[in-house]
Amino acid sequence: MQPATPDASATFDPQRPVSLTKSLGILRRGLGDPTIRLAPNEAWLAFATPFGDASLRISKSALNSPATISAWGSGASWAVEHAPDLLGASDDWSDFDASDFAQSLPEMVRRVRSENLDLILPRTNRIFDHLLGAVLEQRVTGIEANHAWRWLIRHKGRAAPGPAPLGLAIAPGAQEIASVTRWEWQAARVDAQRARTLRQVASVAHSLDWWAQQPEDARKPSARGAGTLEAALLSVPGIGQWTVAETLQRSHGSANQISVGDFHLAGFVGQVLAGRRVNDAAMLELLAPFQPHRQRVVRLLQLGGIKKQSFGPRYAPLDHRSR
């Protein structure tokens, strides 16, 4: 059976190799994430747009080939228009790969970059979904956060439009998050503090949509201080630098945002770059010479195959039923 005719479609040639799994993997919250399906030659994503829901299919016959982009739903045109950003249209590695800067990088980073020229930092142009996912990950294990993400989508999200793969779904929006009851948060294993933060995020969702439409100089992730997207996010109670970084790395493909406060990151970066575990302040010192490309360096280190040494017992999931 032929798939339904898409509501919008286009072809985009990134003019460079792009690995769908390697590059878009950062958008997936656990292997069972209902909002995304990834394969070497095909990616499906489901999400809400300013004009309605969309299912987006990106297919490539090879790393260097143009991409065929198709979308279904009332938000299909918006999804197709912004799909090139998922394939690196706004991700420029030229300064990073320039000889002078490349020579300043550790040998391991240069090697991993040469082996991963098909890595790009995707930009979704969506803020609320990534804030939702990041808040769910605050101070808990990945298992707990992924359970909450799947629970909310299963109970408060909706099916993706068009001929999407079975089970592909759209994450709940601000209205749905605002309606979640205390008992439902407990069923999702979300404690009272994260639930309170998510209600705050839902209350400013309209403002976040406004920021997504502002001129690039004001909303770009490298802009800091009053009147910037970063300042707007930090003004929301319960949102700190870690959550901002985790959001902008996905919504804007930020090449410089570092997830300060991450349970594992500082130890990992310190072990790889300095041969020892370090704290956040020392990690930032180690990464400072690589501005404005600190996140590119981190992503490459993560692709290098080195694992952080583990010490002590694993962090145990929390029981929120009495909270």
Secondary structure as GFF3:
##gff-version 3
##sequence-region A 1 323
A	DSSP	beta_strand	8	12	.	.	.	ID=ss1
A	DSSP	alpha_helix	20	24	.	.	.	ID=ss2
A	DSSP	three_ten_helix	25	27	.	.	.	ID=ss3
A	DSSP	beta_strand	36	39	.	.	.	ID=ss4
A	DSSP	beta_strand	42	49	.	.	.	ID=ss5
A	DSSP	beta_strand	52	60	.	.	.	ID=ss6
A	DSSP	beta_strand	67	72	.	.	.	ID=ss7
A	DSSP	alpha_helix	76	86	.	.	.	ID=ss8
A	DSSP	alpha_helix	94	97	.	.	.	ID=ss9
A	DSSP	alpha_helix	99	104	.	.	.	ID=ss10
A	DSSP	alpha_helix	107	115	.	.	.	ID=ss11
A	DSSP	alpha_helix	128	136	.	.	.	ID=ss12
A	DSSP	alpha_helix	142	156	.	.	.	ID=ss13
A	DSSP	beta_strand	158	159	.	.	.	ID=ss14
A	DSSP	beta_strand	169	170	.	.	.	ID=ss15
A	DSSP	alpha_helix	174	178	.	.	.	ID=ss16
A	DSSP	alpha_helix	182	187	.	.	.	ID=ss17
A	DSSP	alpha_helix	192	203	.	.	.	ID=ss18
A	DSSP	alpha_helix	205	212	.	.	.	ID=ss19
A	DSSP	alpha_helix	216	219	.	.	.	ID=ss20
A	DSSP	alpha_helix	229	234	.	.	.	ID=ss21
A	DSSP	alpha_helix	241	251	.	.	.	ID=ss22
A	DSSP	alpha_helix	265	274	.	.	.	ID=ss23
A	DSSP	alpha_helix	280	287	.	.	.	ID=ss24
A	DSSP	three_ten_helix	288	290	.	.	.	ID=ss25
A	DSSP	alpha_helix	294	303	.	.	.	ID=ss26
###
